[in-house]
């Protein structure tokens, strides 16, 4: 896979995945998106980052938005509750201790559907009881 062309194509796909206004740019080997989506009671918008997995699929990363939000709003950094585990399972998410991620195929329709699911999961994770 030609990484430069793939990143440029990924950038083009990502720009079409969001309904609201976004700021989108390529930084090193990933596409970074600042959205106008704000989690309730919080002054920082949700950011996402997109990069390629070793097998050529796309990894969507929440940029730490949920972990930062929960730490500030709930003074809670626990992500091992049954409710959070259920959301993660239902939305095929992984968590590395700071970032939630999802993986999808590298095509426009798969990516658009995955971004919608990912944003829905972020919303649920932010509202899950502490």
N, C-alpha and C positions, 0 to 999 in steps of 0.2 A: 504494500500500500504506500503510495506517495503521500507522506505525512503533510507536506505543505498544501497540496491540492485538497487533501481530505479536510484539513483544518478550515480552508476557505469554503469548502462545500458545507461543512458543519456549521460555520458561521451563517451562511445563507439559510440553512434549514432552521437554525435556532431563532433567527430574527422573525420568522413567521410562526413561532410557537406561542406567542403571548398576545393576549387581547389588548392589554393596556400599554401605556408608554413604557419603553425600556431604554436603557443605555447598554449597548452591547459592543464588546471589542475582543480582539484576539490578543492574548498575552501568553508569550512563549508557546506552549503546546496545548493551550486550552482556550475555550471561548468563555468569557466572563459576562454575566448579565446582572445589571442592577435594575430591579423592578420598581414599580410604584405600589407594590403590595406591602401593606403594613399590618403586622400582627397586633391584635387589640391591646391598646394601652402602651405601645412601644414606639419609640421614635426612630428606629432604624428600619429601612425597607429590607425585604427578603432579597437575597442575592443567590444566584445559582452559578455553578461552573460546570462546564462540559469538557470532557476529554475522551480519548480513545482507550479502551482496554486492550490488553495484548492480543486478543482475538479479533479486534477491529470493530467491536460493538462500542456503544457510547455510554459513558458513566456520567450520570447527573449527580451533582453534589450540592448540598444546601448551603455551603459556605459557612457552616456553623450557626446559621440563623436561628434554628430551633434551640440549640444548646445555650446560646447567648441569651435568647429571650427567656427561657425557663430559669436560667440562673438569676436574671435581673427581676423578673416578675414574680416568680414563685420562691426565689432563694433555694432552688432545687436543681441539682444536677444528676438526679437519679433517673435512669432510663431503663430500669429493669422491672417496672411494674407490669402486671398482667395486661393492663389496658394498652400500654405502649408496645409490649411484645405482640399483642393481637394486631394493632395497627401496622406494625412492621411486617408481620406475616401476611396480612391482607393485601398490602401494597408492595410486597417483595422488596423491602428495604433492608439495608445493612447499616450498622452504626459502629464507628471506630473509636468512640469515646468523645468525639467532638462533632463529627459530620455524619449526616444521613446521606446515603447514596442509593441510587437505583441504576439498573443497567437496561439498555434497550438496543434494538437493531439500528443500524446506520442507514435510515431512509426517512424521508420527510414525514410520511404518515405515521410511522412507528414513533418517531421522536415527538411529534405533536401530541399524540395520545399519551405518551409517557410523561411529558411535561405537565399535562393536565392532571394526571393521576398523582404525580409527585407534588404538585402544588396543593391538591386536595389533602394528601397525606400530611404535608407540613401544617396545614390549617388544623387538622385533627390532633396532631402531636402537640401543637401549641396550646390546645384547649384541654388536653388530657389532664385530669386532676393530679396535683403534686403529691 
